[in-house]
Amino acid sequence: WFADKRFNVLSGTIELPHSKDTVQLWCMFTNNEANLWKKSIEYMHDATYHYSLWNGDYPYKQCTAVDGTISAGGGMEYPSVTVIGESGTDKALEVVIMHEVGHNWFYGILGSNERLHPWMDEGINSHNEIRYMKTKYPNYNFIFDMIPSSIIKILDLEEYDYKQTITALNMMIAKTGQDQPIELHSEKYTYMNYGLIVYMKTAIVFDYLMAYLGEEKYDQCMKIYFEKWKYKHPKPNDLKLIFEEETKENLDWFFNDILQTTKHIDYAIKSINKDGNDLNIEIKNKGQINSPFTISGVKNGKEYNSIWIEGFEGQKSIKYPYNNIEYDYIQIDYKGHIPEINRNNNLIKTKGLFKKIEPIKLQILGSIDHPKKTQVFFLPNYSWNYYDKSLFGLKLYNQFLPSDGFFYEINPLYSFKQKHLAGDMSIHHEIYKPYKFIQKIKSGISYSKYSFQKDQYNTYKKIEPFIEIEFTKNNPRSKNKSFLKTNFIHIDKGYETLKFINTKYTLSNSKILNPYHISINTQFGDNLQKASLTIKYNYSINNKSTISTRTFIGIVNSVNENYNLTMSAWNGPNDYTFANQFLGRSETNGFLSQQIIENEGFIKHKTDITSNNILASINASINIKNKLKLYGETGTNGYDFAYGIGLEIPIGPTIIYIPLFTEKGITKFNNIEFFRYSIKLDISNISFNF
């Protein structure tokens, strides 16, 4: 029951499509978004009509939408009344009203258990939402609503409707091994997947089922489901039985494989040849679900003769009628009905030498994966260091959204100071869930070339093969993560060549209260053996104050003092593996030499303490006002001690460290070198190299 003395009230009626009964409609709203609510009765009318048309007539005498401040998220459903929060736009308001009105059917009348089977409520309702928006606004994409049309064109997203967009998002999490079954208890979903799987994936797979059965037969099944189970508590098998009884088909591929597992659908066209009046098309099922799919001929961008093929296992030759049409290409799932994990193998040209290669599309920034194009993304790129000065170039890459497969990144840069080509490049392969205990394996090789000092040997070249393993969590909702990375480093500095093998294992837990991070590092090279343990731990005192600690202990065996363990945080000259980015890599004094990174002892002020045996340190900091922190630290190599306190001041991507007191006494602020700083800036594919 809702009341507000500020309410404006609109009222209307609707005649139901089947029974022709009349339902009273009410909308009650404040002046907050009154301009958007002026058409709310239309939204109520259309929602009640279409849900009744597709699923069965609304059984009550009135239906109400209320503008309120107690909504959960955008809206919260109750039987016969829904509470709507702020929407921002008319389309957003219509979507929320329509979706929440739909909950009168799913769960208000069909009382499924949303905790045990959340897809039966939110998922089927979201399918009706997609269908409603596509019926009323065929060219409207709710996800792109706030993006200017010029940006959509630049990003090559004009061909993506609402369903295809959310399909691409769902396939992204499937490709990266983060998928979860649709049929799952609600508490077992990750935060992201509750929306993407329960709402969106359920919606697109039911749209797939509707496309396969046809709208008339699909609606017939839903109406029978509604009549049989209204005012009751249906379970998944009750819905399956009705669909199979009415269609006389075995729908295990849908209700068992698609709903209850994370198996993938993936059909690929292997070859094509003409056979009289037919085309012989060899198709392979590379997925784990034997689900139906369509084949279409395409001529001048127009689809011809779309036929459904029943699912099969392995490889099969399909006869497709030629119909005297010179098709440009044959495509699986031309209309994008199927939530297929890889759509880049769905197309084959009827003529030419390279029938499976799509035309190259050069595109700025990035986009959703396009099944008809070979996408090459690019960005103008700028970098700077003390020796090359300004570097300008172009970054080329083929990965924008997370995915599996082979990827490259080429980043040529021209140094206007040195008058030569510099930059870096990499190629790598990512595979997800190859084994039960491994989440991801990433392997590849990188190359970089930059200037690093002023003399004649001023350029280094670095080649680095690597392999990184991310281990599977015991529970997808767990905050634990563990990685193992090994890389071989080959550095040519002109006057010497260096080789190292690094291995690093990390275990972290990013929980809100008291998160921690543990890393074990080993390094081997010519006359070098080094190992270390680093433990970071944050202790939450209250909701405003946290003590952050870092403990380090390392051992080394080397005759080269350049590889000694270092008490102070590393600056450029310490980074002998060229693993980090520095403005002035070889500078030993001045402003550029004060840039540091977190490594080994990580004492913030400059010390001369090193060790060719063992070294340990403890660092701690506490926030004293907003992001301003007070730090304290100490360390020893067994003979000498370093200690100090100071301030840690974040300014954008830069952290300034100001020591106040050290083992040398109170800091004298008599020159610019009293402070040190670190820089961390990494924004997706836009790189700023320091």
C-alpha positions in Angstrom: 0.0 0.0 0.0 1.5 3.3 -1.1 0.5 6.9 -0.4 2.2 10.3 -1.0 0.4 13.7 -0.8 2.6 14.8 -3.8 1.3 12.2 -6.2 0.0 13.1 -9.6 -2.4 10.4 -10.7 -3.1 9.1 -14.2 -5.7 6.4 -15.0 -6.6 4.3 -18.0 -8.0 1.0 -19.1 -7.1 -1.9 -21.3 -9.1 -4.6 -23.0 -7.3 -7.9 -22.7 -6.6 -9.6 -26.0 -8.2 -13.0 -25.2 -11.0 -12.6 -22.7 -11.8 -9.0 -23.7 -12.1 -8.2 -20.0 -11.2 -4.6 -18.9 -8.4 -3.9 -16.5 -8.0 -0.5 -14.7 -4.5 1.0 -14.9 -3.1 3.5 -12.5 0.2 5.5 -12.5 1.1 7.6 -9.4 4.2 9.9 -9.6 5.7 13.0 -8.1 7.0 16.0 -9.9 10.6 14.6 -9.8 10.3 13.1 -13.3 6.8 14.1 -14.2 7.8 14.9 -17.7 8.8 11.2 -18.2 5.7 9.8 -16.5 3.2 11.6 -18.8 3.2 8.6 -21.1 3.3 6.0 -18.3 -0.3 4.9 -18.9 0.8 4.0 -22.5 3.6 1.9 -21.1 1.3 0.2 -18.6 -1.2 -0.5 -21.4 1.3 -1.9 -23.8 3.1 -4.0 -21.2 -0.2 -5.5 -19.9 -1.4 -6.2 -23.4 1.7 -7.9 -24.8 2.3 -10.0 -21.7 -1.4 -11.1 -21.9 -1.1 -11.8 -25.6 2.0 -13.9 -25.3 1.5 -15.6 -22.0 -2.2 -15.5 -21.0 -4.6 -12.7 -19.9 -3.9 -10.7 -16.7 -6.3 -12.1 -14.1 -6.8 -9.1 -11.8 -8.9 -6.0 -12.0 -6.3 -3.4 -11.7 -2.5 -2.8 -12.3 -0.5 0.0 -10.8 2.9 1.7 -11.1 4.1 4.0 -8.4 7.0 6.5 -8.4 8.7 5.8 -5.1 11.9 6.1 -3.2 11.9 2.6 -1.7 12.6 0.7 -4.9 15.4 -1.8 -5.1 17.5 -0.7 -8.0 15.5 0.6 -10.9 12.2 -1.0 -9.8 10.7 -3.5 -7.4 7.8 -5.7 -8.2 4.8 -6.7 -6.0 1.7 -8.4 -7.2 -0.5 -5.9 -9.0 1.7 -2.9 -8.1 5.3 -2.0 -8.9 7.6 0.7 -7.4 9.8 2.6 -9.9 12.9 4.6 -9.0 14.5 7.4 -11.0 14.9 6.5 -14.7 16.6 9.5 -16.5 15.0 8.9 -19.9 11.6 8.0 -21.3 12.8 4.7 -22.7 14.5 3.7 -19.4 11.2 4.4 -17.6 9.2 2.3 -20.1 11.6 -0.6 -19.8 11.5 -0.7 -16.1 7.7 -0.3 -15.9 7.2 -3.0 -18.6 9.7 -5.4 -16.9 8.1 -4.9 -13.4 4.6 -5.2 -14.8 5.8 -8.5 -16.3 6.6 -9.8 -12.9 2.8 -10.1 -12.3 3.1 -13.2 -14.5 6.6 -14.3 -13.4 6.4 -14.6 -10.2 3.1 -13.1 -9.2 0.9 -15.6 -10.9 3.4 -18.3 -11.8 4.9 -18.7 -8.3 8.3 -20.2 -9.1 11.0 -20.2 -6.4 13.3 -17.4 -7.3 16.0 -18.5 -4.8 16.3 -22.0 -6.3 15.4 -21.2 -9.9 16.0 -17.5 -10.5 15.8 -17.9 -14.3 12.2 -18.9 -14.1 11.4 -15.5 -12.7 13.9 -12.9 -13.9 15.1 -14.7 -17.0 11.8 -15.6 -18.7 10.5 -12.1 -17.8 13.6 -10.6 -19.4 12.9 -12.6 -22.6 9.5 -10.9 -22.7 11.2 -7.6 -22.2 13.5 -8.1 -25.2 10.6 -9.3 -27.3 8.5 -6.3 -26.2 11.2 -3.8 -27.1 12.0 -5.5 -30.4 8.3 -5.5 -31.3 7.6 -1.8 -30.4 11.0 -0.4 -31.3 12.7 -2.7 -33.9 15.8 -0.5 -34.2 16.3 0.5 -30.6 19.2 -0.7 -28.5 18.7 0.0 -24.8 22.4 -0.6 -24.0 23.5 2.1 -26.5 20.8 4.5 -25.5 23.2 7.1 -24.0 25.9 6.8 -26.7 25.8 9.4 -29.5 25.1 7.9 -33.0 28.4 9.2 -34.3 30.3 7.2 -31.7 28.2 4.1 -32.5 29.2 4.5 -36.1 32.9 5.0 -35.3 32.9 1.9 -33.1 31.1 -0.1 -35.9 28.2 -1.0 -33.6 25.4 0.0 -36.0 24.5 -3.6 -36.9 24.1 -4.7 -33.2 20.6 -4.7 -31.8 19.8 -5.1 -28.1 19.8 -8.9 -28.2 23.0 -9.3 -30.2 24.8 -6.9 -27.8 23.9 -8.8 -24.7 24.7 -12.0 -26.5 28.2 -10.7 -27.2 28.6 -9.8 -23.5 27.5 -13.3 -22.4 29.8 -15.0 -24.9 32.6 -12.8 -23.5 32.3 -14.3 -20.1 31.9 -17.8 -21.6 35.1 -17.4 -23.6 37.0 -16.3 -20.5 35.8 -19.2 -18.4 33.6 -17.2 -16.1 30.3 -18.7 -17.2 27.9 -20.3 -14.8 24.9 -22.5 -15.5 21.5 -20.8 -15.9 19.9 -23.4 -13.6 21.7 -22.5 -10.3 20.8 -21.4 -6.8 20.8 -17.6 -6.7 23.4 -17.3 -4.0 26.0 -19.2 -6.0 26.3 -16.6 -8.8 29.0 -13.9 -8.9 27.7 -10.4 -8.7 28.3 -9.9 -12.5 26.8 -13.2 -13.5 23.6 -12.7 -11.6 22.7 -10.0 -14.1 24.4 -11.5 -17.2 23.3 -15.1 -16.7 20.0 -15.0 -14.8 18.5 -12.1 -16.7 20.3 -11.8 -20.0 21.5 -15.3 -20.9 18.2 -16.8 -20.0 16.5 -14.2 -22.2 18.6 -14.9 -25.3 18.4 -18.7 -25.0 14.6 -18.5 -24.8 14.6 -16.2 -27.8 16.7 -18.9 -29.5 14.1 -21.5 -28.5 11.3 -19.3 -29.8 13.1 -18.8 -33.2 13.5 -22.6 -33.5 9.9 -23.5 -32.7 8.3 -20.4 -34.2 6.4 -17.7 -32.4 3.0 -19.3 -32.7 4.1 -22.7 -31.3 6.2 -21.0 -28.6 3.3 -18.8 -27.5 1.0 -21.8 -27.4 3.3 -23.6 -25.0 3.6 -20.5 -22.8 -0.1 -20.1 -22.6 -0.7 -23.7 -21.6 2.1 -23.4 -19.0 0.3 -20.3 -17.7 -3.1 -21.9 -17.5 -1.9 -25.1 -16.0 0.4 -23.5 -13.4 -1.1 -20.1 -12.5 -1.5 -19.6 -8.7 0.8 -22.6 -8.2 4.5 -23.2 -7.9 6.0 -24.7 -11.1 9.5 -26.1 -11.3 11.8 -26.3 -14.3 10.7 -29.8 -15.3 7.1 -28.7 -15.3 7.9 -26.2 -18.0 10.0 -28.7 -20.0 7.2 -31.3 -20.0 4.7 -28.8 -21.4 7.1 -27.8 -24.2 7.9 -31.4 -25.1 4.3 -32.5 -25.0 3.1 -29.7 -27.2 5.9 -29.8 -29.7 6.4 -33.6 -29.8 10.1 -32.9 -29.7 13.0 -34.0 -27.5 14.3 -30.7 -26.1 17.1 -32.1 -23.9 19.5 -29.9 -25.8 17.7 -26.9 -24.4 16.4 -27.8 -21.0 19.3 -30.0 -20.0 22.4 -28.8 -21.9 21.8 -25.1 -22.3 20.0 -24.4 -19.0 21.8 -26.8 -16.7 25.4 -26.7 -17.9 28.1 -24.3 -19.3 28.6 -26.3 -22.4 29.2 -24.3 -25.6 27.5 -24.2 -29.0 29.9 -23.9 -31.9 29.2 -24.9 -35.4 31.8 -24.3 -38.2 31.6 -24.5 -42.0 34.5 -26.5 -43.2 34.0 -26.6 -47.0 31.6 -26.0 -49.8 31.2 -27.3 -53.3 28.4 -27.4 -55.9 26.6 -30.7 -56.6 24.1 -30.3 -59.5 21.3 -28.1 -58.2 22.6 -28.3 -54.6 25.5 -27.1 -52.6 27.3 -29.6 -50.4 28.2 -27.9 -47.2 30.5 -29.7 -44.7 29.7 -28.5 -41.2 31.5 -29.6 -38.0 30.1 -29.4 -34.5 33.0 -28.0 -32.5 30.9 -27.4 -29.4 29.4 -29.7 -26.8 25.7 -29.2 -27.5 23.9 -30.8 -30.4 21.4 -28.0 -30.9 19.6 -26.9 -34.1 20.9 -24.1 -36.3 20.0 -22.3 -39.5 21.9 -22.1 -42.8 21.2 -19.2 -45.2 22.4 -18.1 -48.6 23.3 -14.4 -48.8 23.4 -12.3 -51.9 24.1 -8.5 -51.9 23.5 -8.5 -48.1 20.1 -10.1 -48.4 19.2 -13.5 -46.9 17.7 -16.3 -48.9 16.2 -19.6 -48.1 16.9 -20.0 -44.4 16.5 -23.6 -43.3 16.8 -25.2 -39.9 19.2 -28.1 -39.4 18.7 -30.5 -36.4 21.7 -30.7 -34.1 24.3 -33.5 -34.6 27.6 -34.6 -33.2 30.8 -34.6 -35.2 30.8 -33.6 -38.9 28.0 -33.8 -41.4 27.5 -33.0 -45.1 24.4 -30.8 -45.6 22.7 -30.4 -49.0 21.6 -26.9 -49.5 19.4 -25.9 -52.5 21.2 -23.7 -55.0 18.0 -22.3 -56.5 20.0 -20.7 -59.4 21.0 -17.9 -57.1 24.7 -16.9 -57.2 25.1 -16.6 -53.5 28.0 -14.4 -52.3 28.4 -16.6 -49.2 26.7 -19.2 -47.0 26.3 -18.4 -43.3 25.3 -20.3 -40.2 22.8 -18.4 -38.0 22.5 -15.3 -40.3 20.0 -13.6 -37.9 22.0 -14.2 -34.8 19.5 -16.4 -32.9 22.1 -18.7 -31.4 24.2 -17.9 -28.4 27.3 -19.3 -30.1 30.7 -18.9 -28.5 32.5 -18.5 -31.8 30.8 -16.9 -34.8 33.9 -16.3 -36.8 33.7 -19.8 -38.4 30.1 -19.4 -39.5 30.7 -18.0 -43.0 32.1 -19.3 -46.3 32.3 -17.6 -49.7 31.0 -19.5 -52.7 33.9 -18.3 -54.9 37.5 -17.3 -54.6 40.7 -18.8 -53.1 40.3 -17.6 -49.5 36.7 -18.5 -48.9 36.9 -18.4 -45.1 38.8 -15.1 -44.8 36.6 -12.1 -44.0 37.6 -8.6 -45.3 39.9 -6.6 -43.1 38.2 -3.8 -41.1 40.6 -1.1 -39.8 39.0 0.6 -36.8 39.9 3.1 -34.2 39.8 2.0 -30.5 37.8 -1.3 -30.7 34.5 -3.0 -31.0 32.4 -6.1 -30.3 33.7 -9.1 -32.3 32.2 -9.0 -35.8 31.6 -12.4 -37.5 31.9 -10.9 -41.0 35.1 -8.9 -40.6 38.7 -9.4 -39.7 39.1 -6.5 -37.2 42.3 -4.6 -36.8 42.1 -1.9 -34.1 44.4 1.1 -33.9 45.1 4.1 -31.7 47.5 7.0 -32.0 50.1 6.6 -29.4 52.5 8.9 -27.5 55.3 8.1 -25.1 58.2 9.9 -23.5 61.5 9.1 -21.8 64.6 11.2 -21.0 66.7 9.6 -23.8 64.2 9.3 -26.6 62.3 12.4 -25.6 58.9 12.4 -27.4 57.9 9.2 -29.3 54.9 9.2 -31.6 53.4 6.2 -33.3 50.4 4.0 -33.9 49.3 1.0 -31.8 47.8 -1.9 -33.8 46.0 -4.7 -32.0 43.2 -7.3 -32.5 41.9 -7.7 -28.9 39.5 -5.2 -27.4 37.2 -7.2 -25.1 38.5 -10.2 -23.1 38.5 -13.4 -25.1 40.4 -16.6 -25.9 42.6 -17.2 -28.9 45.7 -15.6 -30.5 46.3 -11.9 -30.1 48.9 -9.4 -31.2 49.8 -5.9 -30.3 52.2 -3.9 -32.4 53.4 -0.5 -31.1 55.9 1.2 -33.4 57.1 4.6 -32.1 59.4 7.1 -33.7 62.0 8.9 -31.5 62.4 12.5 -32.6 65.5 12.8 -30.4 67.3 9.7 -31.5 65.9 9.7 -35.1 65.2 6.0 -35.0 62.3 3.5 -34.6 61.6 2.3 -31.1 58.6 0.7 -29.5 57.4 -2.8 -28.5 55.2 -5.7 -29.7 53.8 -8.9 -28.4 51.9 -12.0 -29.6 50.3 -14.3 -27.2 47.7 -17.1 -26.9 45.0 -17.3 -24.2 43.1 -20.5 -23.4 40.5 -20.8 -20.6 39.6 -23.8 -18.5 41.9 -26.3 -20.3 41.8 -28.4 -17.1 39.6 -28.4 -14.1 42.2 -26.8 -11.8 43.4 -24.2 -14.3 41.3 -21.1 -15.1 43.6 -19.6 -17.8 46.9 -20.3 -19.6 48.5 -17.3 -21.3 51.7 -17.8 -23.3 53.5 -15.7 -25.8 56.5 -13.6 -26.5 57.2 -9.8 -26.4 59.9 -7.6 -27.8 60.8 -4.0 -26.9 63.4 -1.5 -28.0 64.0 1.9 -26.3 66.9 4.2 -25.5 68.1 3.9 -21.9 71.2 6.1 -21.5 73.2 8.9 -23.1 76.3 7.3 -24.4 76.9 5.5 -27.7 75.3 2.3 -26.5 72.1 4.0 -25.8 69.5 1.4 -27.0 68.4 -1.8 -25.4 66.6 -4.7 -27.1 64.6 -7.1 -25.0 63.0 -10.4 -26.0 60.8 -12.1 -23.4 59.0 -15.4 -23.9 56.5 -16.1 -21.1 53.8 -18.4 -19.7 51.3 -17.4 -17.1 48.9 -19.8 -15.4 45.8 -18.7 -13.4 44.5 -21.4 -11.1 40.7 -22.1 -10.8 39.0 -20.9 -7.7 37.2 -23.4 -5.5 34.1 -21.2 -5.6 33.4 -18.6 -8.4 32.4 -16.1 -5.7 35.7 -16.5 -3.8 38.0 -13.5 -3.6 41.0 -15.7 -3.8 43.3 -15.6 -6.8 46.5 -17.5 -7.5 48.9 -17.1 -10.4 52.2 -18.7 -11.6 54.3 -16.8 -14.2 57.6 -17.8 -15.7 59.4 -15.7 -18.2 62.8 -15.9 -19.9 64.4 -12.5 -20.4 67.1 -11.8 -23.0 68.5 -8.2 -23.0 71.0 -6.8 -25.5 72.4 -3.6 -24.2 75.0 -3.2 -27.0 78.0 -3.7 -24.7 76.6 -6.7 -22.8 74.0 -9.4 -23.0 72.0 -10.4 -20.0 69.8 -13.5 -19.5 67.4 -14.3 -16.6 64.7 -16.8 -15.8 62.1 -15.3 -13.5 59.3 -17.3 -11.8 56.6 -15.7 -9.6 53.8 -17.3 -7.7 51.1 -15.0 -6.2 48.2 -15.8 -3.9 45.8 -13.0 -3.0 42.4 -12.4 -1.4 40.7 -9.2 -2.3 38.0 -9.4 0.4 36.7 -6.2 1.8 37.9 -6.8 5.4 41.6 -7.6 5.8 42.7 -8.5 2.3 46.1 -10.0 1.7 48.6 -10.7 -1.1 51.5 -13.2 -1.0 54.2 -13.5 -3.6 57.1 -15.9 -4.0 59.8 -14.9 -6.5 62.8 -16.7 -7.8 65.4 -15.5 -10.3 68.2 -17.3 -12.0 70.9 -15.9 -14.3 74.6 -16.0 -15.0 76.1 -16.3 -11.5 72.8 -15.3 -10.0 70.4 -17.1 -7.7 67.8 -15.0 -5.9 64.6 -15.8 -4.0 62.1 -13.7 -2.0 58.9 -13.8 -0.1 56.6 -10.7 0.1 53.4 -10.6 2.2 51.0 -7.6 2.1 48.1 -7.4 4.6 45.5 -4.7 5.2 44.0 -4.6 8.7 40.7 -2.6 8.9 40.5 -0.7 12.2 37.1 0.8 11.3 35.2 1.9 8.2 37.6 4.9 7.8 41.0 3.7 8.9 43.1 0.8 7.6 46.7 -0.2 8.4 48.5 -1.5 5.3 51.6 -3.7 6.0 54.2 -5.2 3.7 56.8 -7.7 4.9 59.7 -8.7 2.7 62.5 -11.3 3.1 65.0 -12.2 0.4 68.2 -14.1 -0.2 70.7 -13.9 -3.0 73.8 -15.6 -4.2 75.8 -13.6 -6.7 79.3 -12.2 -7.3 77.8 -9.2 -9.2 77.0 -6.4 -6.9 74.4 -5.1 -9.4 72.2 -8.0 -8.4 72.5 -7.4 -4.6 69.3 -7.1 -2.6 68.5 -3.4 -2.1 67.0 -1.9 1.0 65.7 1.2 -0.8 62.8 1.0 -3.2 64.1 0.6 -6.7 64.8 3.4 -9.1 65.8 3.1 -12.7 69.4 1.9 -12.4 68.3 -0.9 -10.0 65.9 -2.4 -12.6 68.5 -4.6 -14.3 65.8 -6.8 -16.0 64.1 -3.7 -17.6 60.8 -5.0 -16.3 59.4 -1.6 -15.4 58.9 1.8 -17.0 61.0 4.8 -15.9 61.2 8.4 -17.1 65.0 8.3 -16.7 66.1 4.7 -16.4 69.8 5.4 -15.9 69.7 8.6 -13.9 71.5 8.5 -10.6 70.7 12.1 -9.5 68.1 14.8 -10.1 64.4 14.7 -10.3 64.2 11.7 -12.7 66.3 9.5 -10.4 63.6 10.0 -7.7 61.1 7.8 -9.4 60.7 4.5 -7.6 58.8 1.2 -7.8 57.8 -1.2 -5.1 60.5 -3.8 -5.0 62.7 -5.7 -2.5 63.2 -3.6 0.8 60.9 -0.8 -0.5 62.3 1.7 2.1 61.1 5.0 0.7 64.1 7.2 1.4 67.6 6.7 -0.2 69.9 4.3 1.6 73.2 2.7 0.7 72.2 -0.6 2.4 72.4 -3.6 0.1 73.1 -7.3 0.7 74.8 -10.2 -1.1 73.2 -12.6 1.3 69.9 -11.8 3.1 67.7 -8.8 3.6 64.4 -8.1 5.4 62.1 -5.2 5.8 58.7 -4.2 7.2 56.6 -1.3 5.9 53.3 -0.1 7.3 51.0 2.9 6.6 47.8 4.2 7.9 45.4 6.8 6.3 45.2 9.8 8.6 42.9 12.1 6.4 41.1 11.1 3.3 43.9 9.5 1.2 46.8 11.0 3.0 48.8 8.3 4.8 51.5 8.2 7.5 54.1 5.5 6.9 56.7 3.8 9.1 59.3 1.3 8.0 62.4 -0.6 9.0 64.8 -3.1 7.5 68.1 -4.8 8.0 70.7 -6.9 6.1 71.9 -8.4 9.4 74.5 -5.7 9.9 73.0 -2.3 9.1 69.6 -1.0 9.9 67.3 1.5 8.0 64.2 3.0 9.4 62.0 6.0 9.0 58.6 7.6 9.1 57.0 9.9 6.5 54.0 11.0 4.5 52.4 9.3 1.5 50.5 11.7 -0.7 48.5 10.5 -3.7 48.1 13.0 -6.6 46.3 11.4 -9.5 48.4 8.4 -10.8 51.4 9.7 -8.8 52.3 8.9 -5.2 54.6 11.3 -3.4 56.7 9.9 -0.5 58.1 12.5 1.9 60.4 11.2 4.6 60.1 13.1 7.9 62.6 11.1 10.0 65.1 8.4 9.1 68.1 6.6 10.6 70.1 9.7 9.5 67.9 12.0 11.6 65.2 14.6 10.8 64.9 15.2 7.1 66.5 18.4 5.8 64.3 19.9 3.1 67.2 21.8 1.6 67.1 20.4 -2.0 64.5 19.0 -4.3 65.8 15.4 -3.8 64.3 15.0 -0.3 61.1 13.3 -1.8 60.6 10.3 -4.1 57.6 9.4 -6.2 56.0 6.5 -8.1 53.8 6.6 -11.2 51.2 4.1 -12.1 48.9 4.7 -15.1 47.4 2.0 -17.3 44.1 2.7 -19.1 43.0 -0.3 -21.2 44.7 -0.1 -24.6 45.7 3.6 -24.2 49.3 3.4 -23.0 51.4 6.0 -21.3 54.9 4.6 -21.0 57.2 6.2 -18.4 
